[in-house]
């Protein structure tokens, strides 16, 4: 197979060949670059992994001199690796090695090895492909495990016994599912069974590495593929037990609720068609996360999940803490989406009863994230009934119009109170106290309920009346 190599790649390849000859050191481009080149995926990718039969650091230093690069080689002697940035290319070097593992760690004992040893330790056959940079077979693809055939078959398979492969480095199980999702490949049945049998080994992997893979799955074109595989292999029950608990349908008195797990995956896919924002996709994944905890059956009423959005904000925080996801504004955003996702839908159940007060409160609570919230509500429509689907869409469009009307009139999207807590303390010459909070909330509620207009004068007069009830005077 001949690969389409552009002039810049050809220059890099010839430089690798010349340095290989100069050092009498066998050299190969290997792994993801080769795979993506065959797939036609790496038009934007400028990363290249190079394996040498010898010192990768020595080779990187020699190549840097050959290229007269202005960038220094960054080397990691402990791991025998080096990195050189050359123009838009990131070139990473390592000496060929063989590895052995202990059962309680994914950190291997490493020894120098041959190209065959290095290919044997790769996670999947499609990542074991190498291109020779040596004069005698320059440009030849070395494919010991039928990686090219597996690319053509859209198959993910481990080079060696999958149980050993996944036991040695359990992160490879998540990588298998991530690659299957990103590349739209099928996992080979024997490899799939290997994941199922070794799933408990994932417990030795750090949360940071786990959430890095989860994020890549979430950012894929159709993330439901990855979460479905996580569920079917049993990994989801270990990594995200709260999401796993959503699967299944329960029936009482002939009445069943929908399967909230598969509904969630549909919402996630819907969101992925609307936005590439990672945290909005996390919001879609977790929007109903507390439904198993709030599920109740009432005769004559059916199944209810009252308060699942409020409890969901607390569950979301626990998940972010456990997975070591960001606990800053990103968590606050996801919590806001989870906590408010029902509000717009409930508001539109009866258009005639949507009050300006309810619209104001939605504008105030959603603030600058209103559009994200409405996108989540649109994604949350998973009915296959065309009449219901059209009705939901019309209702949300009506709500958008009402929000625009009230926002234009009241300017509440990025609302700031006409009187702050500092203003109240200054007016009444008091220190921070619960009375300040009571008065701030009273002004906010009066504006949102339409009792007073959103301006300083009306807020000030209202403040004096409310303060008097608390025994405060100017």
N, C-alpha and C positions, 0 to 999 in steps of 0.2 A: 504494500500500500504506500503510495506517495502522498505526502502531506503538502497542502498549499502553504508555502513559506514565503513571507514577504521579505523585502530587501533588508529591513532592520533585523528580523529574526535570522536571516541568512548570515548577516554580519556577526551576530552573537555566536551562532553555531560555528562559524569558521574560526572565530577567536578561541572558542573552547577546544576545537580540534588542534589548533596550533600550539596552545599551551599544553594540551595532553601530550603532543609529540615532544615538546620541549622538556617536559618533566618525566617522560616515559611512564605516564600514569593513566591507566584506563579511566575513561570518563563517560558519563551517560546523563542525559536529561530524562527525568523519570516522574511518574505520578500524574498529578492533576493537570499539569500543562499538556501532557501528551493526550490524556483522556479528552480534555476539552477541545484540543485541536482536532481530534477525530470527530468529535460531536459538532464542531463548528460553533462552539460556545465562547471561545476566548478572544473575540475581537477586541474586547475592552480589557481583558486580563493581561497584566504584564508581570506576572509572577512565574518564576521558573525554578524548579528544584533540580539540583545537580548532584549526582552521587559519584564519588571517585573511589577507585581501589587504592587507597592510601589516605593521606591527610587532606581533608576538605579545607582546612584552614590554610595549609601551604598552597593548595591550588588557587584559592581565592586571592591570596596575596600576589601570586604570580600573574593571575588574570588581571588584577588591578593595575599592575605595572605594564602589562602588555597593552591594555586599553588606555594607559596614561590617564586614569581616572582621577578626578579631583576629590572624590569621596573616599574616606577611609574605610577599610574593611572592619566590620564589627564582628569580633570573634568571641566564642564561648568555649574556652578550652576544656571546661568540665564536661561538656557534651560533644566536643569535637565538631562543632558547627561554626559556620561563618555566613555573613550576609554582606553583599555589595550592592549598592544602589548605583546603577549606571543609566543615565538619562531617565527614561520612563520605566526602566526595567528594575525589578527587585529580584536579584539572583541569590539563592540560598544554597549553601554547599554543606555536604556531610560525607564523611568517609563511609564506605560500605560496611555494614555491621550485621552481626547476628545477635539475637536477644534471647534471654531466658528470664522467666518470671517466677516470683514467689506468690503463693495463694492469697496473701493478705495485702498485696500492693499491685498497682499497675505500673510501678517504676521498675524497668527491667535491669538485669545485669547485662552489660553491653560488651561485646568483643569485636575486634576487627574481623571482617568477613569478605566474602566474594559478592559479586553482583547477584548470584543466585541466592545467597543468604539474605541479601537486602530485599529481593523481590519476594522471598518466602515470608518475610515479616510484614508485608503490606496487608492492609485490611481487606481489600477486594481486588479481584482479578483485573478490573478496569483501571485500578490505581497501581498495578504492578507493571504496566507498560513502560518501556524505556526506549530511547533513541540513542544509538551509538554516536559518540563524538570522536571516535578513533579513526585514524587514516585508513585502516584496512577494511572497515565496514561502515564508513561515515554515512550517517543518515538512515541506517537500517533500523527498523522497529524490532525490538526483541520482546516477544510475547509468549512467555512460557506457560501461561494458564488460560489461553484462549480468550484473552481480554477483548480483542477486537470483535470476535464472534459474539461475545456477551453484550458488547455495545450495540451491535446490530440487532440482537435479540431483545435489547432493553432489559437485561437481566443483571441483578446484583448477586454475586457469589463470592465466598471467601476462597483464597488460593489453597488453603490447607483445611484441615478439620475445623468446622465452624465452632464447635464447642470449645476447642483449645484456643482458637482465635479470639473468641469473646471472653473466655475466662482469663486469658492473659491480659487483655485490655478491654474491659467492659464498655468503655466509651464508644467502641466500635459498633455496639448495638444501636446506639442513638444515631451514629453516623450512617449506618445502613438505612435507617428509617428516614433520616434527613435527605440522603441521596435519592432514595426512592421517591420522595416527595418532590424534590427540586428537578430531578431528571425525568420524572414520570416513568420510572423503571419498576419492574416487578422483582421482589426478593425471591430468590431461588428457594424452593420448598425445604431443602435440607438446611440451608442457611437460616430460614425462618424458624425452623424447629430448634436450631442451635440458640437463637435468641430466646425462645420460650424456655429452654432448659437452663439457660444461664442468667435469666432475668434478675435473680437476687444479687448477682455480682455487681449490679449497678450501684449498690449501696456504698461501695468503696470509692466511688467517683465524687469529686467535690461538687457542691451545688453550683458554683460558678461555671464549671464546664457543662453541667447539665442544662442550666438556663441559657447558655450560649447556643446549644443545639436547639433548644425549644424556640428561641428567638428566630433562628434560621428557618425552622419549619413554619413558624407563624408568618414570616415574610415571603414565603413561597407563593406561587400563583394559586395553588389550591391546597391550603394547609389542612383541610379535613382529611386528606390522604394520610398525612403523618400522624394525626391524632387517632385516626382509625387503626393504624398499625400499632401505635403505642397501646391502644386498648386491647387489640387481639393478641398481642404478644404477652400481655400481663405487666408490661413496664409502667403503664399509666397508673395502675393501682399502687405502685411503689412511689412514683415521682409526684403524681397529682391525685391522691386518693379522693379528694373532694370532687374532682371532675368525674372520676371513675364511678363514684357513688350515684351519679345522675342517670346512669344507664338502667334501662328496664322499664317495664310497664306494670302497674299494679291495678287490679280490678276489684271493685266492691259493688255489690248489688247490680251487677251487669254494666257498671260505668267504669271506664278506664281513662287514665290521663295519658297524654302523649309521652313518648320517650324523650326526656329532656336532654339527654346526652346527644342524640342524633339531631335533635332540633338545634342545639348549640353549635354543632359542626356546620349545619346549614347556614346559621346566622354568621358564623366565622367566614365561610366562603362568600356569602353575600357582601360582607364588609370588605373582603379582600378585592372585590370587584370595584369597590367605591373609593378605597383609600389604601395607601401604602404605609400609613402611620402605624408603627409597631404598637404603640400604647392604645390606640383605638382598636387594634386587633386583639390585644389582651383584654380590653373591655368587652368585646364581643364574646371572647372565650369564657369570661367570668360573670357575664351579666346575670345569669340565673343560678350561680354557684350555690346559693343557700336554699334552693328549692327542696332538696332532700331533707333539710333540717326543719322546714316549715310546712311540709306536706300533711294535710289533714283531710279526712273524708266526713262530710256531713250529709245524712240522709235528706233527700229532697233538694240539696244544694250541690252535691257532687264534691269534686276535689278542689281544694283551695291551697294557696301558697302565700297566705297573708304575711306581709312583712319581709318577704324574701329579699327585697331590694335593700332594706335597711340592714338586715343581718348580713347580707352579701358584702357590704362595705367592710365589716369586721373580718369576715372570712378572707376577703381579698388582702387585707393587711397581714394576716397570718401567713398566707401563701407567699407574699412578697418577702416577708421576713425569713421564712424557711428556705426559699430558693435563692436568697441573697440578691434579689432584684432591687433596683433603686428605691430607697425609702423617702425620696424627696418629692418634688412637684409631680413626678411621673406617677407615683403611687396615688397622690391626691387626685390627679386627673382620672385615673382608672376608678377610684372609689366614687368620684362624682358621677361618672357615667353609670356605674352599677347602681348607685343610689337613686338616680333620677330616671332610669330608662323606662320605667312604667308611666311616669307622669304625663308625657305628651299623648300617649295612647289612651290613658284614662280620660284625659281632658276632651278627647274627640269622640267619646262614646255617644254624647248627645250634643250636637253643635249648638243647639238653642240655649244650652246651659253654660256655655263657656263665658265666664264673666271677665271683665277687665282686671278685676282683682287677681283671679287665677292666672291670667296671662302675665300680669306684672310679677307675680311671685316666681313664675317659671323663668322669666327674663332675669330676675334678680339672682335666683339660685344657680342658673346655668352660666350666667355672665358671658365671658368671652368664649366659652366652650359650647355655646348654644348650637352652632352648626354641626359640631361633632356629635352632640346628643341626638340631633334630628337624623343624622346619617345612621346612627346606631338603631334608632327606631325604625327607619326604613329597612335596614338589614334584618331586623327582628320579625319581619313579615315573611313567614315561610309557608303560608297556606298554598295549596295547589288548586283551590277553588277560585276560578277566574273572577267570579262575582265578588267574593270576599276580598280578593287581592286588589281589585279596582276600588272597592269601598275604602280600604285602608289607605291606599294611595291618595284618593280624593280627600279623605279626612286630614291626612298630614299636610296636603297642599293648602287646605282651608286653614289649618293651624298656622302655617307659615304666613299666610296673609294677615291673620289676626295679630300675630306676633309683630309683623312689620308695622301694622297700623298703630298698635299701642307703643311700640318702641319709638316710632316717629313722633308721637305725641308726648311721651313721658321721658324719653332718653334714659332708659333703665338698663341697657345692655351692660355698660360699664359704670353702673351707678355708684356714686359716692354720696354719703349722707350730707345734707346741707348743714347739719350740726354734728361735729365729732365729739368724742368723749372729752377731748381736751377743751373744746368750747364749753361744754356743760360744766366742767370743773371750774373754769374761769368765771363763768356767769354767776355761779352760786358760791364761789370761793370754797370749794370742798376738795378733799383729797380722793384718790381712787377708791371706789366703794361699790357695793352692790347696787346702790341707788343710781349710779352713773350708767350701769348696764341696763337697768330697768327703763330708764328714760331713753337711752339710745334705741332699745328695741321697740318702745312705744312709738317713737317718731317713725322708725322704719315701717312698722306695721300700719300706721295711719296713712303713710304715703302709698304703700302697696295696696291697701284696701280702698284707696280713693277718698279717704276722709279729708285729707288736706292735699294741696298741690306740692310738687317736688321743688320747693324754693325756700330760701332762708326765712323770709318774713312769716310765712304760714307755719313753718316748723318752729320758729321762735315763740309765737303766740301759743301754739299747742304745748310746747315745752313748759311754759309758765303754768298752764292749767294742770298738767300732769305732775309737775314738781310740787304744786301746792297740796296735792293729794298725799304726797310723801312728807309734808311738813317743811318743805324747802322754800325759802323766799330769797329774793335778791337783796 
